[in-house]
Amino acid sequence: MHIILCRREARRVRFKKTSLLTKLVIFAVAIYALVTLVRLQDRITEINREVSSLEQQVLYAEQEYALVEQDLEELGSDKSVKKIARARLGMVEAGEIIFHDADMQN
């Protein structure tokens, strides 16, 4: 009977050691998962900022593209020809008076 009790006690000690080891492994895995989640959250926040910045750049590029398309559509019109003639060639329409600022030097 004494031998049976010793075996039972040995099993209990082994069970307690195994149980402690299992708890330590689970605790370590939980800590690792927590650290990983925190790091991923930081990375997600950083990526969301980058996405927001890129979306703003895309919006700006689309607006610029729309302006260029509008300029291209107007390029052959009379209004566009007059605008270019005034800006680049210094031409004026009949009856217009040109004033030059004496303080401005070209």
QUIRA-V198388 format. One record per pair of residues at least 24 apart in sequence whose ideal C-beta (glycine too) atoms are under 6 Angstrom apart, sorted by the first residue. I is the first residue (numbers start at 0). J is the second residue. D is the distance in whole Angstrom. If there is no record, write none. Layout:
BEGIN
I/J/D
I/J/D
END
This chain:
BEGIN
none
END
